[in-house]
Amino acid sequence: MDFRVVTMLLLLTASSLAVDRWPIDCACGRIYLPLCASDRLTYNSYCELDCRNRYLKWIHADTIHKLRDGRCEDEE
């Protein structure tokens, strides 16, 4: 078999394996503005909640939404 054909097959195989990797870069700043989400977890910022939702969409799971500002544990 021609060397170029083998090389092309290897490259195509390697690129198809990379599709399963986490494709989203979530670089959230260090600003602390906690919020309580519908999964009853506290997220440090809206950016972290958004990052979680992008991951949930990627794995085809139900997304979550903001319930209110502040920590979930602070509910009365």
A tleap script that builds the chain and sets N, CA, C and O, in Angstrom:
source leaprc.protein.ff14SB
mol = sequence {
  NMET ASP PHE ARG VAL VAL THR MET LEU LEU
  LEU LEU THR ALA SER SER LEU ALA VAL ASP
  ARG TRP PRO ILE ASP CYS ALA CYS GLY ARG
  ILE TYR LEU PRO LEU CYS ALA SER ASP ARG
  LEU THR TYR ASN SER TYR CYS GLU LEU ASP
  CYS ARG ASN ARG TYR LEU LYS TRP ILE HIE
  ALA ASP THR ILE HIE LYS LEU ARG ASP GLY
  ARG CYS GLU ASP GLU CGLU
}
set mol.1.N position { 0.845 -1.179 0.000 }
set mol.1.CA position { 0.000 0.000 0.000 }
set mol.1.C position { 0.888 1.240 0.000 }
set mol.1.O position { 1.952 1.254 0.619 }
set mol.2.N position { 0.455 2.243 -0.677 }
set mol.2.CA position { 1.220 3.469 -0.789 }
set mol.2.C position { 1.345 4.152 0.576 }
set mol.2.O position { 0.383 4.191 1.343 }
set mol.3.N position { 2.522 4.687 0.876 }
set mol.3.CA position { 2.792 5.345 2.151 }
set mol.3.C position { 1.836 6.512 2.398 }
set mol.3.O position { 1.396 6.712 3.530 }
set mol.4.N position { 1.508 7.282 1.362 }
set mol.4.CA position { 0.602 8.421 1.524 }
set mol.4.C position { -0.805 7.971 1.915 }
set mol.4.O position { -1.471 8.636 2.709 }
set mol.5.N position { -1.247 6.875 1.375 }
set mol.5.CA position { -2.576 6.365 1.707 }
set mol.5.C position { -2.623 5.926 3.169 }
set mol.5.O position { -3.588 6.211 3.878 }
set mol.6.N position { -1.584 5.236 3.611 }
set mol.6.CA position { -1.515 4.789 5.004 }
set mol.6.C position { -1.481 5.991 5.938 }
set mol.6.O position { -2.175 6.006 6.955 }
set mol.7.N position { -0.692 6.983 5.606 }
set mol.7.CA position { -0.605 8.188 6.422 }
set mol.7.C position { -1.957 8.893 6.501 }
set mol.7.O position { -2.370 9.327 7.577 }
set mol.8.N position { -2.638 9.005 5.380 }
set mol.8.CA position { -3.948 9.657 5.362 }
set mol.8.C position { -4.953 8.884 6.212 }
set mol.8.O position { -5.740 9.495 6.935 }
set mol.9.N position { -4.942 7.573 6.142 }
set mol.9.CA position { -5.844 6.764 6.959 }
set mol.9.C position { -5.561 6.945 8.449 }
set mol.9.O position { -6.490 7.034 9.252 }
set mol.10.N position { -4.301 6.998 8.814 }
set mol.10.CA position { -3.942 7.211 10.216 }
set mol.10.C position { -4.395 8.585 10.703 }
set mol.10.O position { -4.899 8.710 11.819 }
set mol.11.N position { -4.220 9.602 9.885 }
set mol.11.CA position { -4.645 10.951 10.265 }
set mol.11.C position { -6.160 11.042 10.402 }
set mol.11.O position { -6.658 11.677 11.332 }
set mol.12.N position { -6.885 10.428 9.505 }
set mol.12.CA position { -8.347 10.439 9.595 }
set mol.12.C position { -8.834 9.700 10.831 }
set mol.12.O position { -9.781 10.140 11.483 }
set mol.13.N position { -8.204 8.590 11.155 }
set mol.13.CA position { -8.578 7.834 12.348 }
set mol.13.C position { -8.301 8.649 13.603 }
set mol.13.O position { -9.139 8.704 14.503 }
set mol.14.N position { -7.148 9.274 13.671 }
set mol.14.CA position { -6.788 10.075 14.843 }
set mol.14.C position { -7.724 11.264 15.001 }
set mol.14.O position { -8.110 11.592 16.123 }
set mol.15.N position { -8.094 11.911 13.918 }
set mol.15.CA position { -8.982 13.073 14.028 }
set mol.15.C position { -10.391 12.667 14.435 }
set mol.15.O position { -11.075 13.436 15.111 }
set mol.16.N position { -10.836 11.497 14.047 }
set mol.16.CA position { -12.174 11.057 14.453 }
set mol.16.C position { -12.211 10.674 15.925 }
set mol.16.O position { -13.260 10.789 16.557 }
set mol.17.N position { -11.107 10.228 16.480 }
set mol.17.CA position { -11.052 9.899 17.901 }
set mol.17.C position { -11.091 11.149 18.768 }
set mol.17.O position { -11.556 11.089 19.907 }
set mol.18.N position { -10.621 12.260 18.265 }
set mol.18.CA position { -10.567 13.501 19.036 }
set mol.18.C position { -11.940 14.148 19.199 }
set mol.18.O position { -12.082 15.061 20.013 }
set mol.19.N position { -12.932 13.718 18.473 }
set mol.19.CA position { -14.255 14.325 18.546 }
set mol.19.C position { -14.892 14.120 19.911 }
set mol.19.O position { -15.673 14.965 20.348 }
set mol.20.N position { -14.586 13.035 20.591 }
set mol.20.CA position { -15.195 12.743 21.880 }
set mol.20.C position { -14.634 13.576 23.021 }
set mol.20.O position { -15.147 13.510 24.138 }
set mol.21.N position { -13.622 14.336 22.773 }
set mol.21.CA position { -13.041 15.167 23.831 }
set mol.21.C position { -13.928 16.359 24.126 }
set mol.21.O position { -14.750 16.753 23.299 }
set mol.22.N position { -13.759 16.930 25.302 }
set mol.22.CA position { -14.501 18.109 25.744 }
set mol.22.C position { -14.142 19.278 24.838 }
set mol.22.O position { -13.005 19.749 24.876 }
set mol.23.N position { -15.085 19.763 24.019 }
set mol.23.CA position { -14.767 20.772 23.009 }
set mol.23.C position { -14.896 22.215 23.484 }
set mol.23.O position { -14.623 23.137 22.715 }
set mol.24.N position { -15.300 22.430 24.714 }
set mol.24.CA position { -15.629 23.780 25.155 }
set mol.24.C position { -14.611 24.273 26.175 }
set mol.24.O position { -14.316 23.593 27.157 }
set mol.25.N position { -14.083 25.463 25.926 }
set mol.25.CA position { -13.136 26.072 26.854 }
set mol.25.C position { -13.908 26.988 27.798 }
set mol.25.O position { -14.536 27.951 27.359 }
set mol.26.N position { -13.861 26.692 29.072 }
set mol.26.CA position { -14.561 27.505 30.069 }
set mol.26.C position { -13.539 28.226 30.934 }
set mol.26.O position { -13.111 27.713 31.968 }
set mol.27.N position { -13.164 29.385 30.512 }
set mol.27.CA position { -12.200 30.185 31.257 }
set mol.27.C position { -12.952 31.294 31.986 }
set mol.27.O position { -13.038 32.422 31.501 }
set mol.28.N position { -13.487 30.964 33.141 }
set mol.28.CA position { -14.240 31.943 33.930 }
set mol.28.C position { -13.286 32.745 34.806 }
set mol.28.O position { -12.301 32.217 35.321 }
set mol.29.N position { -13.592 34.016 34.963 }
set mol.29.CA position { -12.782 34.874 35.822 }
set mol.29.C position { -12.958 34.511 37.288 }
set mol.29.O position { -13.714 33.603 37.634 }
set mol.30.N position { -12.259 35.224 38.129 }
set mol.30.CA position { -12.295 34.928 39.563 }
set mol.30.C position { -13.270 35.830 40.316 }
set mol.30.O position { -13.120 36.028 41.522 }
set mol.31.N position { -14.246 36.366 39.635 }
set mol.31.CA position { -15.251 37.216 40.280 }
set mol.31.C position { -16.251 36.319 40.990 }
set mol.31.O position { -16.817 35.408 40.386 }
set mol.32.N position { -16.467 36.579 42.275 }
set mol.32.CA position { -17.360 35.753 43.081 }
set mol.32.C position { -18.717 36.426 43.206 }
set mol.32.O position { -18.885 37.360 43.991 }
set mol.33.N position { -19.678 35.953 42.435 }
set mol.33.CA position { -21.066 36.412 42.491 }
set mol.33.C position { -21.932 35.158 42.550 }
set mol.33.O position { -22.501 34.751 41.537 }
set mol.34.N position { -22.038 34.538 43.735 }
set mol.34.CA position { -22.701 33.235 43.824 }
set mol.34.C position { -24.172 33.287 43.415 }
set mol.34.O position { -24.860 34.290 43.601 }
set mol.35.N position { -24.620 32.178 42.858 }
set mol.35.CA position { -26.024 32.048 42.500 }
set mol.35.C position { -26.477 30.618 42.724 }
set mol.35.O position { -25.698 29.671 42.621 }
set mol.36.N position { -27.746 30.491 43.030 }
set mol.36.CA position { -28.358 29.189 43.277 }
set mol.36.C position { -29.035 28.745 41.986 }
set mol.36.O position { -29.804 29.501 41.392 }
set mol.37.N position { -28.749 27.525 41.555 }
set mol.37.CA position { -29.303 27.010 40.306 }
set mol.37.C position { -30.373 25.957 40.573 }
set mol.37.O position { -30.556 25.507 41.704 }
set mol.38.N position { -31.062 25.581 39.527 }
set mol.38.CA position { -32.184 24.647 39.647 }
set mol.38.C position { -31.769 23.243 40.072 }
set mol.38.O position { -32.623 22.439 40.448 }
set mol.39.N position { -30.480 22.933 40.020 }
set mol.39.CA position { -30.009 21.645 40.545 }
set mol.39.C position { -29.680 21.748 42.032 }
set mol.39.O position { -29.124 20.823 42.624 }
set mol.40.N position { -30.038 22.904 42.631 }
set mol.40.CA position { -29.833 23.201 44.058 }
set mol.40.C position { -28.354 23.227 44.446 }
set mol.40.O position { -27.997 22.963 45.594 }
set mol.41.N position { -27.505 23.548 43.475 }
set mol.41.CA position { -26.082 23.738 43.738 }
set mol.41.C position { -25.759 25.217 43.596 }
set mol.41.O position { -26.381 25.927 42.807 }
set mol.42.N position { -24.778 25.673 44.370 }
set mol.42.CA position { -24.320 27.053 44.286 }
set mol.42.C position { -23.165 27.128 43.296 }
set mol.42.O position { -22.205 26.365 43.394 }
set mol.43.N position { -23.261 28.042 42.352 }
set mol.43.CA position { -22.190 28.290 41.386 }
set mol.43.C position { -21.546 29.620 41.738 }
set mol.43.O position { -22.234 30.559 42.137 }
set mol.44.N position { -20.229 29.704 41.591 }
set mol.44.CA position { -19.495 30.909 41.976 }
set mol.44.C position { -19.827 32.115 41.110 }
set mol.44.O position { -19.661 33.253 41.548 }
set mol.45.N position { -20.295 31.881 39.884 }
set mol.45.CA position { -20.639 32.971 38.973 }
set mol.45.C position { -21.556 32.436 37.879 }
set mol.45.O position { -21.711 31.226 37.710 }
set mol.46.N position { -22.158 33.366 37.140 }
set mol.46.CA position { -22.993 32.954 36.018 }
set mol.46.C position { -22.152 32.242 34.961 }
set mol.46.O position { -22.645 31.347 34.275 }
set mol.47.N position { -20.898 32.631 34.831 }
set mol.47.CA position { -20.000 31.984 33.875 }
set mol.47.C position { -19.870 30.495 34.181 }
set mol.47.O position { -19.899 29.674 33.264 }
set mol.48.N position { -19.727 30.137 35.450 }
set mol.48.CA position { -19.613 28.724 35.818 }
set mol.48.C position { -20.914 27.972 35.542 }
set mol.48.O position { -20.884 26.813 35.127 }
set mol.49.N position { -22.048 28.621 35.769 }
set mol.49.CA position { -23.335 28.006 35.446 }
set mol.49.C position { -23.452 27.786 33.938 }
set mol.49.O position { -23.893 26.726 33.493 }
set mol.50.N position { -23.059 28.777 33.166 }
set mol.50.CA position { -23.097 28.663 31.712 }
set mol.50.C position { -22.182 27.538 31.224 }
set mol.50.O position { -22.541 26.787 30.317 }
set mol.51.N position { -21.017 27.429 31.823 }
set mol.51.CA position { -20.078 26.367 31.467 }
set mol.51.C position { -20.688 24.997 31.760 }
set mol.51.O position { -20.571 24.074 30.953 }
set mol.52.N position { -21.328 24.872 32.898 }
set mol.52.CA position { -21.993 23.611 33.254 }
set mol.52.C position { -23.090 23.276 32.243 }
set mol.52.O position { -23.237 22.120 31.844 }
set mol.53.N position { -23.856 24.284 31.832 }
set mol.53.CA position { -24.908 24.053 30.845 }
set mol.53.C position { -24.357 23.633 29.492 }
set mol.53.O position { -24.947 22.790 28.817 }
set mol.54.N position { -23.234 24.210 29.091 }
set mol.54.CA position { -22.625 23.789 27.826 }
set mol.54.C position { -22.190 22.338 27.903 }
set mol.54.O position { -22.324 21.596 26.930 }
set mol.55.N position { -21.669 21.926 29.054 }
set mol.55.CA position { -21.298 20.521 29.233 }
set mol.55.C position { -22.542 19.631 29.194 }
set mol.55.O position { -22.539 18.586 28.543 }
set mol.56.N position { -23.592 20.039 29.882 }
set mol.56.CA position { -24.821 19.239 29.901 }
set mol.56.C position { -25.414 19.097 28.501 }
set mol.56.O position { -25.906 18.027 28.142 }
set mol.57.N position { -25.371 20.159 27.719 }
set mol.57.CA position { -25.849 20.070 26.336 }
set mol.57.C position { -24.978 19.115 25.530 }
set mol.57.O position { -25.482 18.355 24.703 }
set mol.58.N position { -23.671 19.155 25.772 }
set mol.58.CA position { -22.734 18.308 25.039 }
set mol.58.C position { -23.006 16.830 25.296 }
set mol.58.O position { -22.855 16.004 24.395 }
set mol.59.N position { -23.407 16.494 26.525 }
set mol.59.CA position { -23.711 15.092 26.835 }
set mol.59.C position { -25.207 14.802 26.667 }
set mol.59.O position { -25.681 13.735 27.056 }
set mol.60.N position { -25.938 15.742 26.096 }
set mol.60.CA position { -27.373 15.589 25.813 }
set mol.60.C position { -28.192 15.373 27.080 }
set mol.60.O position { -29.087 14.529 27.116 }
set mol.61.N position { -27.879 16.139 28.111 }
set mol.61.CA position { -28.625 16.082 29.375 }
set mol.61.C position { -29.449 17.362 29.523 }
set mol.61.O position { -29.227 18.342 28.812 }
set mol.62.N position { -30.392 17.338 30.446 }
set mol.62.CA position { -31.206 18.527 30.708 }
set mol.62.C position { -30.341 19.630 31.298 }
set mol.62.O position { -29.488 19.374 32.148 }
set mol.63.N position { -30.564 20.850 30.844 }
set mol.63.CA position { -29.801 21.982 31.362 }
set mol.63.C position { -30.459 22.509 32.635 }
set mol.63.O position { -31.568 22.114 32.997 }
set mol.64.N position { -29.752 23.402 33.293 }
set mol.64.CA position { -30.219 23.989 34.546 }
set mol.64.C position { -30.356 25.494 34.358 }
set mol.64.O position { -29.868 26.047 33.373 }
set mol.65.N position { -31.011 26.149 35.291 }
set mol.65.CA position { -31.184 27.593 35.194 }
set mol.65.C position { -30.996 28.233 36.570 }
set mol.65.O position { -31.050 27.571 37.607 }
set mol.66.N position { -30.777 29.525 36.536 }
set mol.66.CA position { -30.591 30.296 37.765 }
set mol.66.C position { -31.919 30.434 38.483 }
set mol.66.O position { -32.921 30.822 37.883 }
set mol.67.N position { -31.925 30.114 39.777 }
set mol.67.CA position { -33.113 30.331 40.598 }
set mol.67.C position { -33.089 31.713 41.224 }
set mol.67.O position { -34.089 32.431 41.226 }
set mol.68.N position { -31.915 32.075 41.763 }
set mol.68.CA position { -31.805 33.374 42.437 }
set mol.68.C position { -30.343 33.685 42.705 }
set mol.68.O position { -29.485 32.807 42.616 }
set mol.69.N position { -30.067 34.929 43.032 }
set mol.69.CA position { -28.723 35.328 43.451 }
set mol.69.C position { -28.472 34.796 44.853 }
set mol.69.O position { -29.407 34.617 45.634 }
set mol.70.N position { -27.224 34.548 45.163 }
set mol.70.CA position { -26.849 34.067 46.492 }
set mol.70.C position { -26.691 32.553 46.531 }
set mol.70.O position { -27.043 31.832 45.597 }
set mol.71.N position { -26.147 32.114 47.648 }
set mol.71.CA position { -25.891 30.684 47.835 }
set mol.71.C position { -27.196 29.931 48.073 }
set mol.71.O position { -28.140 30.484 48.638 }
set mol.72.N position { -27.250 28.687 47.649 }
set mol.72.CA position { -28.449 27.867 47.868 }
set mol.72.C position { -28.684 27.628 49.354 }
set mol.72.O position { -29.833 27.546 49.787 }
set mol.73.N position { -27.628 27.516 50.135 }
set mol.73.CA position { -27.746 27.241 51.564 }
set mol.73.C position { -28.350 28.410 52.331 }
set mol.73.O position { -28.795 28.243 53.466 }
set mol.74.N position { -28.369 29.599 51.718 }
set mol.74.CA position { -28.883 30.792 52.390 }
set mol.74.C position { -30.402 30.919 52.291 }
set mol.74.O position { -30.962 31.907 52.765 }
set mol.75.N position { -31.085 29.935 51.682 }
set mol.75.CA position { -32.545 30.007 51.559 }
set mol.75.C position { -33.187 29.982 52.928 }
set mol.75.O position { -32.710 29.308 53.842 }
set mol.76.N position { -34.264 30.716 53.060 }
set mol.76.CA position { -34.975 30.749 54.342 }
set mol.76.C position { -36.190 29.875 54.278 }
set mol.76.O position { -36.925 29.768 55.260 }
savepdb mol mol.pdb
quit
